[in-house]
């Protein structure tokens, strides 16, 4: 007996009957604004991560026509800018994903209030958040530079992961339908409540082996990436000085850099696969006209969709802040160099030269506490 035929007689783990449940639009879960915000943030995280890894190769190019000091200063500024941008993508995705998943699944769970269609979209969104976190924590070298902030990010992701694994531990005797198993347009089981495919057992029965394997691989990759981010700083603390420390750190850095490429590729694949799955599901439901000729989920003007769209502004704001900080640092370095040059001129000219008073007045206006500076004339 299929779950679609028996759904009105089935009841979920809480004993709530699904009889009379009706499929309805839920813009806060599958709205075009929510989906677009998730996709844009994840894609930008992958793009900036790719630029950052490519930049690492550029840093090591010994044929660049600049002095070592110029290389180091420029590389540090570019790396800081890219890492700040990647971190902003990660923070936005964690906060949005946590609010989204806990709000959609945590509030409803496998119940009559969420359909199989919306359940699939929530699962794909959660996988996108996990993949984005995996990519950013692997690529960014400053993820745990601030230990408290890094631990806060990790804690938020762990809360989200624990909630997902708790929900996935509910037995699903029948596979939750997707586009391949959802039936025809007129008889699709995607519109049935997710609770119709659950029982009161707590044993794990994966409804999607491919997705289950992806979640397992993502979890292992996260453990490796987070562990490495902790291991490399500890290595420098154990051996703060000496040739052994520098060589060992460099070797591990190179190995970790080589690992970052497949992690980025795997994360991009998961994000692309999940985005395509969500797009196909939404297009399928639109085509069935189950939600009417005008799908309410395509209307962006709902409060729940404004929040993730507004959070997209955090990314350009972070980029502007990083660029402004770099500008202030460069300006401070330029001012310091100018002040030092003027002090040297004062020492060389001496009080008897004509330009002495002019330069002294200019230096005093810029904040040099010269007092009575006397030096022999030249």
Buried (B, 14 or more C-beta within 10 A) or exposed (E): EEBBEEBEEBBBBEEBEBEEBEBEBBBBBBBBBBBBBBBBBBBBBBBBBBEBBEBBEEBEEEEEEEEEEEBEBEBEBBBBBBBBBBBBBBBBBBBBBBBBBBBBBBEBBBBBBBBBBBBBBBBBBBBBBBBBBBBBBBBBBBBBEEEEBBEEBBEBBEBBBEBBEEBBEBBBEBBBBBBEBBBEEEEBBBBBBBBBBBBEEEEEBBBBEEBBEBBEEBBEBBEBBBEBBBEBBEBEEEBEEEEEBEEBBEEBBEEBBEBBEEBBEBBBEBBBBBBEBBEEBBEBBBEBEBBEEEBBBBBBEBEBBBBBBEBBEBBEEBBEEBEEBBEEBEEEEEEEEEBEEBBEBBEEBBBEBEEBEEBBEEBEEEEBEEEEBEBEEE
